[in-house]
Each structure stands twice: as structure tokens, then as C-alpha cells.
Amino acid sequence: MLKVGYIGLGLMGKPIAQNIMRAGFPLVAHNRSREAVEELVKEGAVSAENPADVAKQVDVIFTNLPDSPDVEKVALGKNGIIDGAHDGLIFVDNSTIKPATARMIADELGKAGVSCLDAPVSGGDIGAKNGTLAIMIGGPEQAVEKVLPIFNAMGKIITHVGESGAGQIAKAANQIMVAAQMVAMGELLILAQKAGANPEKVVEAIRGGAAQCWALDNKPQRLFSGLREPGFRAFMQSKDLNIVMDTAREYGIPLPLTATTTQLFSAMLEMGMGEMDNSAVIGIIEKLSGTDLVSNK
């Protein structure tokens, strides 16, 4: 049985780590905030003081962190994974970071005998809790095959996309679609309401046809109830969109729709809405149209 380490026990990381434990894998946990670690220790995990300490004890070490600099620091910084590296260790990053950063980390850890997989996930906190995430993977096939039993405890759709960085490219593509769905959903709900139709009935009418998508299946009822808590935080969606735009500029790719979507999520942050769910981008549409989905139902 592989021994697993998990670093980064936030909204997504903690339930992923719990599912790994429930599948029978011994777990070593580390997190900046101790509360989440203590909760996992009560469920049978072992606590570690720093990333190097985790790496020394395990066969596979996961990270799930906010952004590229965070992953780089945990992987390559003082008391980082590289300081606990050993031959045969596999590093798996569930974070969403720049493809170029994923490739750089893979190169550096590779010199220390570590195989690296960039394996960002999609499916939100619901998917993390239910073990139904989509996992998109970049890195060597041999490492993917070894980690597959752990991936199976985390998700339902597991795709090896290609070499290092390919998982992050797939996640960037995923975030283009996710963000566009959230904005489009906000627009259609406000259009329905302000033009005189019941938005709930409109959703019922259209989600069985060509408009069907994950957003319409999962988000409207929460919005109708006035619930805009995450979920997937808007500031993280904004961060991911900035990664998309940076990558597009690197390769000279025009993304006009995504550029507009990025501006809308940036506006959420400027208006103090960054801790809300990404579906709460409807709040920008509400302000622009002078209406409110809940109070005007």
C-alpha cells in the first residue's frame, strides 16, 4: 500500500485527503493552518512539521495550493519537498498553476530523482467531497500508472493528457469554459427575470436541451435561495483566468471572450466579492442591470 502525503488542506484539499484515507492509504498531512491537520489526525492521519518532513515519510506527495509561487515555494524552497526527496518519490500537484511553472518544478525535482505529475482537478467542493472530480494529468506514464489507485479514490474521470505541463494546459482550457458558463448563466437569469419570465422555469425549460451544462445543473437553486458562498471562490476563478491570459499571451493566442470574462471576475474582486462563489458573478450583471435575482423573483 502506497503511503501518501497531502499538503494544502483547504476547501478542496481536505476532502480529497479524506477520500484518500477512506480508500485505505496511510496519510501524512501538512497545512499552514493547524486546524485542518488536527481534524485529519483524529481520522487517522499523521501530522508533519513541513513539506520536507512529509516527503521523507511517503511514496507519493500531493499539493493543493493557491497559486504558482506557493507551489514553487513548497516544492523547491527551504524545508520544501526537494529537501526530503528520495529516489522513487512521486510528486503530484492538484493546484491550478502556470504550465511553465509546472514544467520548471518537474525539471528541478527530476534532478533529485522525483517523478512529477501536474494533476489539477475540476468539479468544485462537491466533486472533492463526493470523490467525483475530473483529474487532468501531465507527466510520465509510469508515474501515472503507479498513482492511479489514489486517483481513483479522488475522482471519476481521470485523463493522462500528455507530458509535464499538459495537465495545467487542460485545466486552463477547463477554466475558460467554467468561467464563461458562470457569466452566461448570470446573464440568462437576469434576462429572464427582467424580461418578465420566471427564471426558475426558464432554467427548467432549457437545461434539458442544447444549453445543458454543469453550471445549470448545479448552481441556479443556490442562487435562487440567495446562497453565494463557495463552492469555488471568485478570487481563485480570477487567478485561474489570469493564468489563462498569461499563457495565451505567451503563445500569441487571441481569447476575446475570455478577456471579457476575466474583466468581470476582476470587477468582483474590486467590489469586495472575491470570497463569494464564482457563480456570484451574477452580482456584476445585477448591478449593471439595476436588478436583484432574489428580491425580484
Buried (B, 14 or more C-beta within 10 A) or exposed (E): EBBBBBBBBBBBBBBBBBBBBEBEBBBBBBBEEEEBBEBBBEEEBBBBEBBBBBBBBBBBBBBBBBBBEBBBBBBBBEBBBBBBBEEEBBBBBBBBBBBBBBBBBBEBBBEBEBBBBBBBBBBBBEBBBEBBBBBBBBBBEEBBEBBEBBBBBBBBEBBBBBBBBBBBBBBBBBBBBBBBBBBBBBBBBBBBBBEEEEBBEBBEEBBEEEBEBBBBEBBBEBBBEEBBEBBBBBBBBBBBBBBBBBBBEEEEEEBEEBEEBBEBBBBBBEEEBBBBBBBBBBBBBBEEBEEBBEEEE
